[in-house]
C-alpha cells in the first residue's frame, strides 16, 4: 500500500505541466527622496486694535481703541491708521493720519474725503456710562463737524 501511494504521487507530479521560467523584474530606477510638504502658516493679520505675537510689550498707545456711547462709536488705532465704525457702518472708514505725542497721551490727526479728523487719547479715569467698567484712558474723536467723547483702552 505504501508503494501504491508513493507511485501515485510520482505519477501526479509527472503529469503536472511545467511552468515557464518567470520573466525577470524590470530594473528599479533610483528616485530622489521627496521632502514632506509643510503647510504655509496662516497670514499674521491681526484684527484692528489687537496685538500680534511679538508686540505684547510695545508702547500701549501704538495700538488702542477709543469708544463711546450715545451715540455708539469706535475708533481702532494702529500706529497712524484709524478705523472708525458705528453700529450703522460696521465695516468702517479707514483713515491715515499724523501722530503727535502729548504730555499724557497721543493725538492722531488728518483729513479723509475732505473732512478733518483728530482722535486724542490721554490718561484719566473714564466710565462708558452703560456698564460698570472703568477705564484708565479718556478719548475724544472729531470727524468733520461731529465731536465724540468717550473712553479708551490699550490693545490686548
C-alpha positions as CSV (number, residue, x, y, z in Angstrom):
1,X,0.0,0.0,0.0
2,X,2.8,2.4,0.8
3,X,4.3,1.6,-2.6
4,X,1.0,2.5,-4.3
5,X,0.7,5.9,-2.6
6,X,4.3,6.7,-3.5
7,X,3.8,5.6,-7.1
8,X,0.6,7.7,-7.4
9,X,2.4,10.7,-6.0
10,X,5.1,10.4,-8.6
11,X,2.6,10.0,-11.4
12,X,0.7,13.1,-10.4
13,X,4.0,15.1,-10.2
14,X,4.9,13.9,-13.7
15,X,1.5,14.9,-15.1
16,X,1.6,18.4,-13.7
17,X,2.6,20.7,-16.6
18,X,5.8,22.6,-16.0
19,X,5.6,26.3,-15.7
20,X,7.8,28.6,-17.9
21,X,10.5,30.4,-16.0
22,X,9.4,33.7,-14.6
23,X,10.4,36.8,-16.5
24,X,13.0,39.0,-14.7
25,X,11.6,42.0,-13.0
26,X,12.3,45.4,-14.7
27,X,15.2,47.3,-13.1
28,X,14.3,49.7,-10.4
29,X,15.1,53.4,-11.1
30,X,16.5,55.5,-8.4
31,X,14.2,58.2,-7.3
32,X,15.2,61.2,-5.3
33,X,13.5,61.4,-1.9
34,X,10.7,63.8,-1.7
35,X,10.7,66.3,1.2
36,X,7.5,66.3,3.3
37,X,5.1,69.1,2.4
38,X,4.7,71.6,5.3
39,X,1.6,73.8,5.1
40,X,2.2,77.5,5.0
41,X,1.5,79.3,8.2
42,X,-1.7,81.4,8.2
43,X,-1.3,85.1,7.4
44,X,-0.4,87.0,10.5
45,X,-3.1,89.7,10.2
46,X,-4.4,90.8,13.5
47,X,-7.8,92.3,13.8
48,X,-7.9,96.1,14.4
49,X,-6.8,97.0,18.0
50,X,-5.4,93.6,18.7
51,X,-1.7,92.9,19.2
52,X,0.1,90.3,17.0
53,X,2.6,88.0,18.5
54,X,5.8,89.8,19.5
55,X,4.0,93.1,20.2
56,X,3.0,92.3,23.8
57,X,5.4,94.8,25.3
58,X,5.1,97.5,22.7
59,X,4.1,101.1,23.6
60,X,0.4,100.7,24.8
61,X,-0.6,103.8,22.8
62,X,0.6,102.4,19.5
63,X,-2.4,100.1,19.3
64,X,-5.5,101.1,21.1
65,X,-9.3,101.6,21.0
66,X,-11.2,104.8,21.6
67,X,-15.0,104.4,22.0
68,X,-18.2,105.9,23.4
69,X,-21.9,105.7,23.8
70,X,-24.8,107.9,23.0
71,X,-24.1,107.7,20.1
72,X,-22.1,104.5,19.9
73,X,-18.8,104.9,18.1
74,X,-15.5,103.1,18.0
75,X,-12.0,104.0,16.6
76,X,-9.4,101.3,16.4
77,X,-5.9,102.8,16.1
78,X,-2.8,101.0,14.8
79,X,0.1,103.5,14.8
80,X,-1.2,106.2,12.4
81,X,-4.1,104.2,10.9
82,X,-7.6,104.6,12.3
83,X,-10.7,102.6,11.6
84,X,-13.9,104.4,12.6
85,X,-17.0,102.3,13.0
86,X,-20.6,102.8,14.2
87,X,-23.5,100.4,14.6
88,X,-24.8,101.7,11.2
89,X,-21.4,101.2,9.5
90,X,-19.6,98.2,11.0
91,X,-17.2,97.9,8.0
92,X,-15.9,101.3,8.9
93,X,-13.9,104.1,7.4
94,X,-10.1,103.6,7.3
95,X,-8.1,106.8,7.7
96,X,-4.4,107.6,7.8
97,X,-3.1,110.5,10.0
98,X,-0.1,112.1,11.6
99,X,0.8,111.1,15.1
100,X,1.8,113.6,17.8
101,X,2.8,112.8,21.3
102,X,1.1,114.6,24.2
103,X,2.2,115.0,27.8
104,X,-0.2,112.3,28.9
105,X,-1.2,110.6,25.7
106,X,-1.3,110.8,21.9
107,X,-3.2,112.6,19.1
108,X,-3.6,111.4,15.5
109,X,-4.9,113.9,13.0
110,X,-5.5,114.1,9.3
111,X,-8.0,114.5,6.5
112,X,-10.4,112.0,4.9
113,X,-12.7,112.7,2.0
114,X,-12.3,116.4,2.6
115,X,-13.2,116.1,6.3
116,X,-10.7,116.8,9.1
117,X,-10.4,114.2,11.9
118,X,-8.5,114.1,15.1
119,X,-8.5,111.3,17.8
120,X,-7.0,112.1,21.2
121,X,-6.4,109.6,24.0
122,X,-5.0,110.5,27.4
123,X,-4.7,109.3,30.9
124,X,-7.8,109.7,33.0
125,X,-10.4,107.6,34.7
126,X,-13.4,107.0,32.5
127,X,-16.7,105.1,32.6
128,X,-18.6,104.3,29.4
129,X,-21.9,105.2,31.1
130,X,-23.5,101.9,30.1
131,X,-21.6,99.3,32.1
132,X,-19.8,99.2,35.4
133,X,-16.5,99.1,33.6
134,X,-13.9,101.7,34.5
135,X,-11.1,102.6,32.0
136,X,-7.8,104.3,32.6
137,X,-7.9,106.3,29.4
138,X,-10.2,109.1,28.1
139,X,-10.7,109.8,24.4
140,X,-12.2,112.3,22.1
141,X,-12.8,112.0,18.3
142,X,-13.7,114.7,15.9
143,X,-14.7,113.8,12.3
144,X,-15.8,116.7,10.2
145,X,-18.1,118.8,12.4
146,X,-19.1,115.9,14.8
147,X,-17.5,115.6,18.2
148,X,-17.4,112.4,20.2
149,X,-16.3,111.8,23.8
150,X,-15.6,108.5,25.4
151,X,-13.1,106.1,26.9
152,X,-10.1,104.2,25.7
153,X,-8.0,101.1,26.3
154,X,-4.7,99.8,25.0
155,X,-4.9,96.8,22.8
156,X,-4.8,93.4,24.5
